[in-house]
């Protein structure tokens, strides 16, 4: 005798079908009309009112029309292509959407819905023959810095009343990095110190730690630098030369507390200042360490650094002491550079900078679009006020 199949085996499948029916095909409005049609039919049977019969017929016909209009082959495949995954604020970008029919039957007309950030871009998809493709270009301007999600792409087939719908995802999302605006700086010389563990700088000097070569003696040279073995071979005094080694580690920190900024524009200016200095350090191959909203990083390339800058957002109650957090991440930097907003008064900045080591260069850049650029030197650090990004090259040159 055959054993009966337990009903529990059907429960996952039944639940799956119910969820698919409820969520993917019939909209809340469709369910409302279906319930209304059933209630009107029951009311007509119980009360005999012709008005209820009329409503039942109308709702039923409407549902039948919606079901018929939602039928059709929607076996699409799609691909999203963005020519530039990394752009700057203000640049134009185009998303190429390629929708194909990989099957053997002609597809029905459908509607494409592409999610770009928080916005939806819709476009019609015509009927496609087998192996046929259709490309649609969607363009927009990067209005603000962000890590912009493009996608997913959904294909919808349904009635114009919104009662019955058939929707599925045919392409996953991709990320587009909108980098902050940056400005090119002059060679960054602030915070360069000679050090045994520093990096060779390419400059040839007469007194350092990294031996480079020999040259002939010139009047005024220090006799302690004479290389006597080479002098004996050459028959003339030979002086040692060295390649200057310099410690150039830069620690960059950005205050992201929204209460310290007067506006979003001011916060974006601070991000641009932070990004511009970091890019210059990496272009000069200066070791860089960053502290932003409790996230500590040691970027190696300008692209990875700018990608991280694209994701910076204001954060309530970040580190209680930005300088102390920076010092914990990089206790031996030669340059500490902190970018803050106009809501940080001088006294708070002075107290914050008391924890910084005295043997390093220390600067605080305060952004304030309503103020003129200025530079003031305090005991142990320099405070600069930046009114626009164009002020930064002059400020950094003056700090060198």
Buried (B, 14 or more C-beta within 10 A) or exposed (E): EEEEEEEEEEEEEEEEEEEEEEEEBBBEEBEEBBEBBEBBBEBBEEEEEEEBBEBBBBBBEBBEBBBEBBEBBBBBBBBBBBEEEBBBBEEEBEBBBBBBBEBEEEBBEBBBBBBBBEEEBEBEBEBBEEEBBBEBEBEBEBEEBBBBBBBBBBBBBBBEBEBBBBBEEBBEBBBBBBBBBBBEBEEBBBBBBBBEEBBBBEEEBEEBBBEBEBBEBEEEBEEEBBBEEBBEEEEEBBBBBBBBBBBBBBBBBBBBBBEBBBEEEBBBBBBBBBBBBBBBBBEBEBBBBBBBBEBBBEBEEBBEBBBBBBBBEBBEEBBEEBBBBBBEBBEEBBBBBBBBBBBBEEEEBBEBBEEBEEEBBBBBBBBBBEBEBBBEEEEEBBBBBBBBBEBBBBBBBEBE
